[in-house]
Amino acid sequence: MIIRKALISILFLMFLTLGLSAQTNQFKDMKDIEGFKKKFEAISKTIVTIQSSFSQEKNLSVISEVVKSKGKFYFKKENLLRWQYDKPYSYVIVFNGDNILIKDSKKSKVLNTQSNDMFRKIAEIMSMSLQGNVLNSKEFKIAFFENESQFLLKLFPQNKNMASFLKTINMHISKKDYSVVKLELAEPSGDYTKIEFIDRKVNETISDEKFSIK
Amino acid sequence: MKSLVLSSFIICIFLLSCTGSKYSGYEFIPISKEAVSYKPIFPDSIQTVKFKSEINIYKNYLTGLLIVKKESDSSLHTILLTEMGIKLFDLNVKNNSYIINFAIEQINRQDLFDLIAQDVRLIFTDYLKNNRIELFADNKSDLRLLRINNFGTWLYHYFYADKPFIKKIESASSGNPQIELTIEYSKDSIPEKLYLKHRDFDIELGLEVLTDD
């Protein structure tokens, strides 16, 4: 009985080790971190607007299914951001300076980011991610990785409050054009949200109306 | 003399019981339990429900995705997420207690979760399994009422005789409604929208059932 248990444990450890080595094979420590930083910041400085479609998946351990949503986002320098969910239902959130507009199919509401710490943090994370400012942020400790096609930045929140609901943010950046192609937001519980960006357009005109909070 | 007073008292009690109970302006006449078919809002066949939710709480406005899953131990696993996927709270609601698995600091208040747990129970508990129930009928319409003594609180479930789906639930104490829950159904009699209002607290919930279509 003891031998059987020991064998099962060894087999389990072997599978675990295989899994871990497969993961580390996928992404390795970044070779030229300074070179990456310079280029990422330089490209980010040229960005005035970004618009993109996105698909979001929320993985919750409590339910077997994945909660999926889809939409579009619009960004305009310095701090105008519009997240627009089209599925499973219409929902828009606009970050405009210190104000947030929340709008669904029936009504809209304006909030102040200063009185809502979590919304402010979300807005900051998104803006920083899109502008490349995240590299200079004191809010995160960053680990740098890469594989053949992508850079991976693992962001570890340093703020205690943020760390209570976010364990890490994995930012996947294309080696081709240094654009953020995927964000993975992992919670301390192990649940995570994956957001993939597709059909990205840079520096095309976006009307200010998209960010209006009226 | 003593026996006369006692007899009068007994007659009074008898006469009062014959007139039926009164609640919220309605006169109700007792009818047999077998005469009414009745279904809980979410029967046992539905295990997980996802809602688009709007919560107005003490002048604060929260929106998000509320997920409730019936667990094998009969607890109700309840999670509220923002649309952007951030988890606001994670509770296991049981019959008389609840466990907070997670809550963001800003809303981690016991009085708030007491109310949320109470609301989740009100929506998901199948009170037909409770033995302390009484059925009444409105003498002017086909409105039916189920009165449940739920550990000292009265619950009133409203529904029509020809449609055995709950139209409204009131939770009342000392004859005064404290919580009002109304339910709207689709043409296929599937719950679509739920509105919940606390009378004594500045809290309102609007829930829209999400389907996988």
HADDOCK unambig.tbl for C-alpha pairs under 7 A between the chains (distance, minus, plus):
assign (segid A and resid 58 and name CA) (segid B and resid 85 and name CA) 6.25 0.50 0.50
assign (segid A and resid 165 and name CA) (segid B and resid 104 and name CA) 6.70 0.50 0.50
assign (segid A and resid 193 and name CA) (segid B and resid 85 and name CA) 6.01 0.50 0.50
